[in-house]
Amino acid sequence: MAEVRIERNEDFEKALRKFKVQCKKEGIIKRFRERQYYTKPSQKRREKRKKR
């Protein structure tokens, strides 16, 4: 889980940017987008074959 600790004199925008980078590294956004809509198992297999 992404977590950012903010110092007293740290800018909010800077902390938000750090949080977004952590989310990207952990793949949170990617997983959310994948699970947003149901994908049939056959479609998943087709996409997996295309990536290879």
PDB file as gemmi writes it, atoms N, CA and C in Angstrom:
CRYST1    1.000    1.000    1.000  90.00  90.00  90.00 P 1                      
ATOM      1  N   MET A   1       0.840  -1.172   0.000  1.00  0.00           N  
ATOM      2  CA  MET A   1       0.000   0.000   0.000  1.00  0.00           C  
ATOM      3  C   MET A   1       0.889   1.241   0.000  1.00  0.00           C  
ATOM      4  N   ALA A   2       0.585   2.158  -0.876  1.00  0.00           N  
ATOM      5  CA  ALA A   2       1.378   3.373  -1.009  1.00  0.00           C  
ATOM      6  C   ALA A   2       1.105   4.301   0.171  1.00  0.00           C  
ATOM      7  N   GLU A   3       2.160   4.870   0.689  1.00  0.00           N  
ATOM      8  CA  GLU A   3       2.030   5.775   1.827  1.00  0.00           C  
ATOM      9  C   GLU A   3       3.103   6.854   1.712  1.00  0.00           C  
ATOM     10  N   VAL A   4       2.705   8.096   1.969  1.00  0.00           N  
ATOM     11  CA  VAL A   4       3.646   9.212   1.917  1.00  0.00           C  
ATOM     12  C   VAL A   4       3.513  10.006   3.206  1.00  0.00           C  
ATOM     13  N   ARG A   5       4.619  10.243   3.840  1.00  0.00           N  
ATOM     14  CA  ARG A   5       4.611  11.062   5.056  1.00  0.00           C  
ATOM     15  C   ARG A   5       5.005  12.486   4.676  1.00  0.00           C  
ATOM     16  N   ILE A   6       4.220  13.434   5.153  1.00  0.00           N  
ATOM     17  CA  ILE A   6       4.447  14.836   4.805  1.00  0.00           C  
ATOM     18  C   ILE A   6       5.143  15.545   5.963  1.00  0.00           C  
ATOM     19  N   GLU A   7       6.242  16.210   5.639  1.00  0.00           N  
ATOM     20  CA  GLU A   7       6.947  17.023   6.621  1.00  0.00           C  
ATOM     21  C   GLU A   7       6.181  18.332   6.824  1.00  0.00           C  
ATOM     22  N   ARG A   8       6.478  19.034   7.875  1.00  0.00           N  
ATOM     23  CA  ARG A   8       5.763  20.284   8.170  1.00  0.00           C  
ATOM     24  C   ARG A   8       5.921  21.327   7.069  1.00  0.00           C  
ATOM     25  N   ASN A   9       7.106  21.460   6.538  1.00  0.00           N  
ATOM     26  CA  ASN A   9       7.351  22.499   5.538  1.00  0.00           C  
ATOM     27  C   ASN A   9       7.273  21.986   4.100  1.00  0.00           C  
ATOM     28  N   GLU A  10       6.825  20.742   3.923  1.00  0.00           N  
ATOM     29  CA  GLU A  10       6.763  20.160   2.580  1.00  0.00           C  
ATOM     30  C   GLU A  10       5.486  20.593   1.856  1.00  0.00           C  
ATOM     31  N   ASP A  11       5.626  20.851   0.580  1.00  0.00           N  
ATOM     32  CA  ASP A  11       4.510  21.292  -0.250  1.00  0.00           C  
ATOM     33  C   ASP A  11       3.578  20.117  -0.531  1.00  0.00           C  
ATOM     34  N   PHE A  12       2.265  20.370  -0.539  1.00  0.00           N  
ATOM     35  CA  PHE A  12       1.281  19.316  -0.785  1.00  0.00           C  
ATOM     36  C   PHE A  12       1.422  18.731  -2.183  1.00  0.00           C  
ATOM     37  N   GLU A  13       1.660  19.580  -3.182  1.00  0.00           N  
ATOM     38  CA  GLU A  13       1.785  19.093  -4.558  1.00  0.00           C  
ATOM     39  C   GLU A  13       2.965  18.134  -4.697  1.00  0.00           C  
ATOM     40  N   LYS A  14       4.038  18.425  -3.993  1.00  0.00           N  
ATOM     41  CA  LYS A  14       5.218  17.563  -4.031  1.00  0.00           C  
ATOM     42  C   LYS A  14       4.895  16.198  -3.408  1.00  0.00           C  
ATOM     43  N   ALA A  15       4.160  16.210  -2.311  1.00  0.00           N  
ATOM     44  CA  ALA A  15       3.772  14.962  -1.653  1.00  0.00           C  
ATOM     45  C   ALA A  15       2.819  14.165  -2.543  1.00  0.00           C  
ATOM     46  N   LEU A  16       1.905  14.852  -3.212  1.00  0.00           N  
ATOM     47  CA  LEU A  16       0.977  14.186  -4.121  1.00  0.00           C  
ATOM     48  C   LEU A  16       1.723  13.527  -5.272  1.00  0.00           C  
ATOM     49  N   ARG A  17       2.738  14.212  -5.801  1.00  0.00           N  
ATOM     50  CA  ARG A  17       3.554  13.653  -6.874  1.00  0.00           C  
ATOM     51  C   ARG A  17       4.260  12.377  -6.396  1.00  0.00           C  
ATOM     52  N   LYS A  18       4.806  12.402  -5.163  1.00  0.00           N  
ATOM     53  CA  LYS A  18       5.466  11.220  -4.607  1.00  0.00           C  
ATOM     54  C   LYS A  18       4.488  10.053  -4.495  1.00  0.00           C  
ATOM     55  N   PHE A  19       3.261  10.376  -4.059  1.00  0.00           N  
ATOM     56  CA  PHE A  19       2.242   9.343  -3.914  1.00  0.00           C  
ATOM     57  C   PHE A  19       1.908   8.710  -5.258  1.00  0.00           C  
ATOM     58  N   LYS A  20       1.766   9.532  -6.289  1.00  0.00           N  
ATOM     59  CA  LYS A  20       1.450   9.019  -7.627  1.00  0.00           C  
ATOM     60  C   LYS A  20       2.564   8.113  -8.143  1.00  0.00           C  
ATOM     61  N   VAL A  21       3.806   8.485  -7.889  1.00  0.00           N  
ATOM     62  CA  VAL A  21       4.946   7.674  -8.329  1.00  0.00           C  
ATOM     63  C   VAL A  21       4.933   6.326  -7.613  1.00  0.00           C  
ATOM     64  N   GLN A  22       4.651   6.333  -6.316  1.00  0.00           N  
ATOM     65  CA  GLN A  22       4.594   5.085  -5.566  1.00  0.00           C  
ATOM     66  C   GLN A  22       3.473   4.186  -6.086  1.00  0.00           C  
ATOM     67  N   CYS A  23       2.323   4.768  -6.381  1.00  0.00           N  
ATOM     68  CA  CYS A  23       1.203   3.995  -6.920  1.00  0.00           C  
ATOM     69  C   CYS A  23       1.578   3.367  -8.250  1.00  0.00           C  
ATOM     70  N   LYS A  24       2.287   4.111  -9.068  1.00  0.00           N  
ATOM     71  CA  LYS A  24       2.698   3.597 -10.372  1.00  0.00           C  
ATOM     72  C   LYS A  24       3.681   2.440 -10.203  1.00  0.00           C  
ATOM     73  N   LYS A  25       4.635   2.573  -9.281  1.00  0.00           N  
ATOM     74  CA  LYS A  25       5.614   1.519  -9.045  1.00  0.00           C  
ATOM     75  C   LYS A  25       4.951   0.240  -8.542  1.00  0.00           C  
ATOM     76  N   GLU A  26       3.952   0.384  -7.673  1.00  0.00           N  
ATOM     77  CA  GLU A  26       3.280  -0.782  -7.104  1.00  0.00           C  
ATOM     78  C   GLU A  26       2.236  -1.372  -8.047  1.00  0.00           C  
ATOM     79  N   GLY A  27       1.897  -0.651  -9.107  1.00  0.00           N  
ATOM     80  CA  GLY A  27       0.940  -1.154 -10.082  1.00  0.00           C  
ATOM     81  C   GLY A  27      -0.510  -1.030  -9.647  1.00  0.00           C  
ATOM     82  N   ILE A  28      -0.793  -0.145  -8.721  1.00  0.00           N  
ATOM     83  CA  ILE A  28      -2.150   0.016  -8.193  1.00  0.00           C  
ATOM     84  C   ILE A  28      -3.104   0.503  -9.281  1.00  0.00           C  
ATOM     85  N   ILE A  29      -2.690   1.494 -10.028  1.00  0.00           N  
ATOM     86  CA  ILE A  29      -3.541   2.060 -11.075  1.00  0.00           C  
ATOM     87  C   ILE A  29      -3.809   1.013 -12.156  1.00  0.00           C  
ATOM     88  N   LYS A  30      -2.770   0.290 -12.542  1.00  0.00           N  
ATOM     89  CA  LYS A  30      -2.905  -0.724 -13.587  1.00  0.00           C  
ATOM     90  C   LYS A  30      -3.895  -1.808 -13.166  1.00  0.00           C  
ATOM     91  N   ARG A  31      -3.767  -2.289 -11.913  1.00  0.00           N  
ATOM     92  CA  ARG A  31      -4.687  -3.313 -11.426  1.00  0.00           C  
ATOM     93  C   ARG A  31      -6.114  -2.795 -11.370  1.00  0.00           C  
ATOM     94  N   PHE A  32      -6.278  -1.548 -10.953  1.00  0.00           N  
ATOM     95  CA  PHE A  32      -7.618  -0.960 -10.888  1.00  0.00           C  
ATOM     96  C   PHE A  32      -8.256  -0.919 -12.268  1.00  0.00           C  
ATOM     97  N   ARG A  33      -7.506  -0.474 -13.257  1.00  0.00           N  
ATOM     98  CA  ARG A  33      -8.044  -0.382 -14.618  1.00  0.00           C  
ATOM     99  C   ARG A  33      -8.373  -1.767 -15.178  1.00  0.00           C  
ATOM    100  N   GLU A  34      -7.554  -2.772 -14.845  1.00  0.00           N  
ATOM    101  CA  GLU A  34      -7.826  -4.128 -15.316  1.00  0.00           C  
ATOM    102  C   GLU A  34      -9.115  -4.675 -14.717  1.00  0.00           C  
ATOM    103  N   ARG A  35      -9.375  -4.359 -13.462  1.00  0.00           N  
ATOM    104  CA  ARG A  35     -10.542  -4.891 -12.759  1.00  0.00           C  
ATOM    105  C   ARG A  35     -11.783  -4.020 -12.890  1.00  0.00           C  
ATOM    106  N   GLN A  36     -11.663  -2.902 -13.554  1.00  0.00           N  
ATOM    107  CA  GLN A  36     -12.778  -1.982 -13.692  1.00  0.00           C  
ATOM    108  C   GLN A  36     -13.927  -2.628 -14.471  1.00  0.00           C  
ATOM    109  N   TYR A  37     -13.596  -3.423 -15.485  1.00  0.00           N  
ATOM    110  CA  TYR A  37     -14.590  -4.104 -16.299  1.00  0.00           C  
ATOM    111  C   TYR A  37     -14.270  -5.584 -16.333  1.00  0.00           C  
ATOM    112  N   TYR A  38     -15.288  -6.402 -16.463  1.00  0.00           N  
ATOM    113  CA  TYR A  38     -15.088  -7.847 -16.547  1.00  0.00           C  
ATOM    114  C   TYR A  38     -14.521  -8.212 -17.915  1.00  0.00           C  
ATOM    115  N   THR A  39     -13.509  -9.038 -17.893  1.00  0.00           N  
ATOM    116  CA  THR A  39     -12.913  -9.539 -19.131  1.00  0.00           C  
ATOM    117  C   THR A  39     -13.059 -11.055 -19.135  1.00  0.00           C  
ATOM    118  N   LYS A  40     -13.633 -11.563 -20.192  1.00  0.00           N  
ATOM    119  CA  LYS A  40     -13.830 -13.008 -20.290  1.00  0.00           C  
ATOM    120  C   LYS A  40     -12.471 -13.708 -20.312  1.00  0.00           C  
ATOM    121  N   PRO A  41     -12.394 -14.909 -19.726  1.00  0.00           N  
ATOM    122  CA  PRO A  41     -11.126 -15.650 -19.706  1.00  0.00           C  
ATOM    123  C   PRO A  41     -10.544 -15.882 -21.103  1.00  0.00           C  
ATOM    124  N   SER A  42     -11.421 -16.117 -22.086  1.00  0.00           N  
ATOM    125  CA  SER A  42     -10.919 -16.341 -23.445  1.00  0.00           C  
ATOM    126  C   SER A  42     -10.252 -15.067 -23.988  1.00  0.00           C  
ATOM    127  N   GLN A  43     -10.799 -13.909 -23.656  1.00  0.00           N  
ATOM    128  CA  GLN A  43     -10.221 -12.634 -24.082  1.00  0.00           C  
ATOM    129  C   GLN A  43      -8.855 -12.416 -23.421  1.00  0.00           C  
ATOM    130  N   LYS A  44      -8.751 -12.777 -22.138  1.00  0.00           N  
ATOM    131  CA  LYS A  44      -7.480 -12.656 -21.424  1.00  0.00           C  
ATOM    132  C   LYS A  44      -6.403 -13.509 -22.083  1.00  0.00           C  
ATOM    133  N   ARG A  45      -6.783 -14.739 -22.477  1.00  0.00           N  
ATOM    134  CA  ARG A  45      -5.821 -15.623 -23.137  1.00  0.00           C  
ATOM    135  C   ARG A  45      -5.354 -15.039 -24.460  1.00  0.00           C  
ATOM    136  N   ARG A  46      -6.300 -14.475 -25.227  1.00  0.00           N  
ATOM    137  CA  ARG A  46      -5.940 -13.865 -26.519  1.00  0.00           C  
ATOM    138  C   ARG A  46      -4.964 -12.708 -26.316  1.00  0.00           C  
ATOM    139  N   GLU A  47      -5.231 -11.873 -25.333  1.00  0.00           N  
ATOM    140  CA  GLU A  47      -4.345 -10.733 -25.064  1.00  0.00           C  
ATOM    141  C   GLU A  47      -2.972 -11.207 -24.606  1.00  0.00           C  
ATOM    142  N   LYS A  48      -2.957 -12.257 -23.816  1.00  0.00           N  
ATOM    143  CA  LYS A  48      -1.686 -12.798 -23.328  1.00  0.00           C  
ATOM    144  C   LYS A  48      -0.840 -13.325 -24.494  1.00  0.00           C  
ATOM    145  N   ARG A  49      -1.491 -13.996 -25.461  1.00  0.00           N  
ATOM    146  CA  ARG A  49      -0.783 -14.501 -26.637  1.00  0.00           C  
ATOM    147  C   ARG A  49      -0.227 -13.369 -27.484  1.00  0.00           C  
ATOM    148  N   LYS A  50      -0.971 -12.272 -27.603  1.00  0.00           N  
ATOM    149  CA  LYS A  50      -0.515 -11.141 -28.404  1.00  0.00           C  
ATOM    150  C   LYS A  50       0.731 -10.484 -27.803  1.00  0.00           C  
ATOM    151  N   LYS A  51       0.838 -10.469 -26.475  1.00  0.00           N  
ATOM    152  CA  LYS A  51       1.970  -9.829 -25.808  1.00  0.00           C  
ATOM    153  C   LYS A  51       3.268 -10.590 -26.025  1.00  0.00           C  
ATOM    154  N   ARG A  52       3.181 -11.873 -26.247  1.00  0.00           N  
ATOM    155  CA  ARG A  52       4.399 -12.683 -26.420  1.00  0.00           C  
ATOM    156  C   ARG A  52       5.076 -12.416 -27.689  1.00  0.00           C  
TER     157      ARG A  52                                                      
END                                                                             
